[in-house]
Amino acid sequence: MDVLTEAKGAGLVRDEGFPSLENRRASAEEEAEILGRDSEPQLQEPYVDVLIRAFPRVRNRFAHPNMQSIMPPGS
């Protein structure tokens, strides 16, 4: 099992406490009211699961950049 999944299982990483997530959800509720949609929260994938899936890709992107993105001296 990977460390991020273990941290989620232990309750160390939760959706609560991410200001950007709270703001995004509040904006979605306001938009629903303006557009006359149901304001019931739709079932969404937990933000923590999105992060668990994305972090390894982001890390690998920075740890193993494409050779084309490395500029030689004097360029």
C-alpha positions in Angstrom: 0.0 0.0 0.0 1.3 3.4 -0.8 2.1 6.0 1.9 -0.5 8.5 0.8 -3.3 5.9 0.9 -2.1 4.8 4.3 -2.2 8.4 5.5 -5.7 8.7 4.2 -6.8 5.5 6.0 -5.3 6.8 9.2 -7.2 10.0 8.9 -4.0 12.1 8.5 -5.1 13.4 5.1 -8.7 14.6 4.7 -10.7 16.9 2.4 -11.2 19.4 5.3 -8.7 22.1 5.5 -8.0 22.8 1.8 -9.1 26.5 1.4 -9.1 26.1 -2.4 -11.5 23.2 -2.2 -13.8 25.0 0.1 -13.8 28.0 -2.2 -14.5 25.9 -5.2 -17.4 24.1 -3.6 -18.9 27.5 -2.5 -18.5 28.9 -6.0 -20.3 25.8 -7.4 -23.2 26.3 -5.0 -23.5 30.0 -6.0 -23.4 29.1 -9.6 -26.1 26.5 -9.1 -28.3 29.1 -7.5 -27.7 31.6 -10.2 -28.4 29.1 -13.0 -31.4 27.6 -11.2 -30.0 24.2 -10.8 -30.5 21.8 -7.9 -28.3 23.0 -5.1 -28.0 19.5 -3.8 -24.3 18.5 -3.6 -23.6 16.0 -6.3 -21.6 12.9 -5.4 -18.0 13.9 -6.2 -14.7 12.0 -5.9 -13.1 13.0 -2.6 -10.4 15.6 -3.1 -7.9 13.5 -1.2 -8.3 10.7 -3.8 -7.6 13.2 -6.6 -4.4 14.3 -4.8 -3.3 10.7 -4.1 -3.7 10.0 -7.8 -2.0 13.2 -9.0 1.0 13.6 -6.6 3.0 10.7 -8.0 2.6 12.1 -11.5 3.6 15.6 -10.5 6.6 14.3 -8.5 7.7 12.1 -11.4 7.3 15.0 -13.8 9.7 17.2 -11.8 12.1 14.3 -10.8 12.4 13.0 -14.4 12.0 15.9 -16.8 12.1 15.5 -20.6 15.6 16.0 -22.0 14.1 18.7 -24.3 13.2 20.8 -21.3 16.8 21.0 -20.1 18.7 23.9 -21.6 22.4 23.5 -22.2 24.8 26.3 -21.1 25.1 29.2 -23.5 21.6 28.9 -25.0 
